[in-house]
């Protein structure tokens, strides 16, 4: 099984620990994982701002980097959703189409492809799970509170295998944190208010850590937590799943 | 013309954080009531699917259903008028009023008449209309626009209503008792109902098969107006048509549950023909709807039944208030309908969203609202309505991200800047930093770590 690691640009630059945890976690399951080193960005920041026509360069680069793998795994639901929905290239559309079906968000890869039922992980803390919207509603990683359907949660399922971890119940299970890509600066006031409210929900319910499948949400909430001098910390789900007590 | 765009108006709204929290909690409460009501019917998702398919089918055969509706309605004795736009709609309504020389006019809630600015038009002609929906009457007295299509005065607290009623209805100052205030409104409106000569109502559903139409209210105000007046004018957009009466069983079950969590609206009134001695008019309005129908990506926005579930679930709407959308129909659905009416004036609206997708999930007719928001963004940028600064920023970003070398260089520069010269980023010019800290710069990127540890 040839697996490629797709690391979002801002994770590469600001949160390498989450990327390392993703890589190590996949390696623990005996996978041979490569990291195509000329990858940059999926193009979503431009596309979501209305500039999808400027993503040709990113798309071509993505196809060049990720062609020929069995699976492409990424610790971000948002970037994966963008690739699944919007990766096209005039140069090699067949390859783009192939990639769109092979790209997986980390937790869905672990649950649906590797069918993980056991983890050697330990994280003795109270953790609040933030449902990142693109992963949840876009990739359907968890059931959505709006729908009248059976509950399930792929990230929740994985977290339940972690020793000592206690998931806290939130008042609003799947409300958006307000990051929203460039929304976080173009609608700064609403974005921050949404983030504050999200963070307060976790604090109120006793979370020591907020985790999620997307660091973009966590980066936004971390910025707010730090500014407020909160003790609550953020941690990407890969870091929890890869965490051992030494 | 609008003065502020959504972001500016929302920032203004949020300055009063306590009120913002109250607004958010109040609407979230309505969303929770909706969830509870929907959970009460095991076939909820099936109903949504049926509603969506009926609407899709109707939109694909719209001219057929409109014509058969007109035929039946006319045979029933209803006078049907066609209006190409808001201006023509207003002219038709005014003409009917002028022909009868009527002065006492009541109107129940109709978002279409808000869209067409009927009240303002009639005022210019020296005619005043009394809005009889309680929320609409409150905002009308305050000379404000509705901030929500189902709960028009949801931006106001009971003390605001008390102050307004004290000013206009002479109620006791400082008496915030909802029952007292509602009673005052009831007495005030009763006088207008009894004296009304002409009633204007909206239309929730027009049935092609029967030529009748249904008006849903909780206050019974549409009925009170229409039952006393000798002239009834109902106004509807062309998308209000449904093929058969039996389809009401799908839509009426979805509408109130989605809107407020009630099993059904208190009054779902069926109008088929004028009563003896009464004149009944129906104005059917296009106002850009056929243009929207012609836009493949956006046509299914016309399935909307105006329940406002997308407003109540929208985390942005709840924290920015309806007026920040500067249009008759606010919220997520407004943000995909309004660019069709005036793309330039409403270019900000599709960007007033995080694309979280909750709106599409609550929509009882399954409109892919958040996907249309994304698509409108592309259309608006292509049409040249993006700010120049944003365009330049995006072009710069695209150039960096299209080149691995430039990307690696910029990443290193960025992290170095954050480490050694954080003041270049952590300042008032950076909207991120205003209320959020920047992430701590790591010593190396993942790419650099990988190079050392795995290659």
Contacts between the chains, C-beta under 8 A, distances in Angstrom:
chain1	res1	chain2	res2	distance
A	7	B	446	5.5
A	7	B	447	7.9
A	9	B	401	6.8
A	9	B	407	7.1
A	9	B	411	7.7
A	11	B	446	6.8
A	12	B	411	7.1
A	12	B	445	5.1
A	12	B	446	4.6
A	12	B	447	5.6
A	13	B	411	4.5
A	13	B	414	6.6
A	13	B	415	6.3
A	13	B	442	8.0
A	13	B	445	5.4
A	14	B	415	7.8
A	14	B	439	4.5
A	14	B	441	7.2
A	14	B	442	6.7
A	15	B	439	7.2
A	15	B	442	7.4
A	16	B	442	5.3
A	16	B	444	6.6
A	16	B	445	5.9
A	16	B	446	3.9
A	16	B	448	8.0
A	16	B	449	5.5
A	17	B	442	7.5
A	19	B	446	3.8
A	19	B	449	7.9
A	20	B	446	6.7
A	20	B	449	6.4
A	23	B	450	7.7
A	23	B	454	7.7
A	35	B	446	7.9
A	35	B	447	7.7
A	35	B	450	5.1
A	35	B	454	7.1
A	37	B	404	7.7
A	37	B	447	6.2
A	37	B	450	7.2
A	37	B	451	7.3
A	38	B	404	4.1
A	39	B	404	7.6
A	40	B	400	7.9
A	40	B	401	4.8
A	40	B	402	7.4
A	40	B	403	7.6
A	40	B	404	5.9
A	40	B	407	4.3
A	41	B	401	4.2
A	41	B	407	7.4
A	43	B	398	8.0
A	43	B	401	7.1
A	45	B	397	6.3
A	45	B	401	7.9
A	46	B	394	5.3
A	46	B	397	6.3
A	46	B	398	5.4
A	46	B	401	7.8
A	47	B	374	7.9
A	48	B	355	6.5
A	48	B	374	6.8
A	48	B	377	7.2
A	49	B	351	7.9
A	49	B	377	6.8
A	49	B	381	7.6
A	49	B	390	6.9
A	49	B	394	6.0
A	50	B	350	7.9
A	50	B	351	7.5
A	50	B	377	3.5
A	50	B	378	5.4
A	50	B	380	5.9
A	50	B	381	3.5
A	50	B	386	6.1
A	51	B	381	5.8
A	51	B	386	7.8
A	51	B	391	7.8
A	51	B	394	4.4
A	51	B	398	7.1
A	52	B	378	5.4
A	53	B	378	7.5
A	53	B	381	7.9
A	53	B	382	7.2
A	54	B	394	5.9
A	54	B	395	6.6
A	54	B	398	4.0
A	55	B	398	6.9
A	56	B	402	7.9
A	57	B	398	6.2
A	57	B	399	7.6
A	57	B	401	7.0
A	57	B	402	2.5
A	57	B	403	7.5
A	58	B	398	7.2
A	58	B	401	5.3
A	58	B	402	5.9
A	60	B	402	7.8
A	61	B	402	6.3
A	61	B	404	7.2
A	133	B	354	7.0
A	133	B	355	7.4
A	133	B	356	3.9
A	133	B	357	5.8
A	133	B	358	7.6
A	134	B	355	7.8
A	134	B	357	7.9
A	137	B	356	6.8
A	137	B	357	3.7
A	137	B	358	7.1
A	137	B	360	7.8
A	137	B	361	6.6
A	138	B	357	6.6
A	144	B	358	7.7
A	144	B	361	5.5
A	145	B	35	6.7
A	146	B	35	7.5
A	146	B	313	6.6
A	146	B	358	5.9
A	146	B	361	3.5
A	146	B	362	4.7
A	147	B	45	6.7
A	147	B	361	5.8
A	148	B	38	5.4
A	148	B	39	5.8
A	148	B	41	7.9
A	148	B	42	7.9
A	148	B	44	4.2
A	148	B	45	5.6
A	149	B	45	6.7
A	172	B	28	7.4
A	174	B	358	7.8
A	175	B	315	5.6
A	175	B	358	7.9
A	176	B	315	4.9
A	176	B	354	5.1
A	176	B	356	3.7
A	176	B	358	7.1
A	178	B	315	6.8
A	178	B	316	7.9
A	178	B	354	6.1
A	179	B	354	6.8
A	180	B	353	7.3
A	180	B	354	3.1
A	180	B	355	6.6
A	180	B	356	7.6
A	181	B	354	7.8
A	181	B	355	7.9
A	182	B	390	7.9
A	183	B	351	7.2
A	183	B	353	7.3
A	183	B	354	5.2
A	184	B	432	6.7
A	185	B	431	4.2
A	185	B	432	5.8
A	186	B	7	6.0
A	186	B	351	6.3
A	186	B	390	7.7
A	186	B	431	7.9
A	187	B	6	7.3
A	187	B	7	4.8
A	187	B	10	6.6
A	187	B	316	7.3
A	187	B	351	7.4
A	187	B	352	6.5
A	188	B	7	7.5
A	188	B	11	7.3
A	188	B	431	4.4
A	188	B	432	7.8
A	188	B	434	6.2
A	188	B	435	7.4
A	189	B	7	7.2
A	189	B	10	5.7
A	189	B	11	3.7
A	189	B	14	4.7
A	190	B	7	7.5
A	190	B	10	5.0
A	190	B	11	7.8
A	190	B	14	6.8
A	190	B	316	5.5
A	190	B	319	5.4
A	190	B	320	5.4
A	190	B	352	7.8
A	191	B	354	7.7
A	192	B	434	7.6
A	192	B	435	4.4
A	192	B	436	6.6
A	193	B	14	5.2
A	193	B	17	7.7
A	193	B	20	6.6
A	193	B	319	5.0
A	194	B	315	5.4
A	194	B	316	7.4
A	194	B	319	6.3
A	194	B	354	7.6
A	195	B	436	7.5
A	197	B	24	7.2
A	197	B	319	7.8
A	219	B	439	5.6
A	220	B	436	6.8
A	222	B	437	7.5
A	222	B	439	6.6
A	223	B	432	6.9
A	223	B	436	3.0
A	223	B	437	4.8
A	223	B	438	6.9
A	223	B	439	7.3
A	224	B	435	7.0
A	224	B	436	5.4
A	226	B	436	7.8
A	226	B	437	4.0
A	227	B	435	6.2
A	227	B	436	5.7
A	227	B	437	5.1
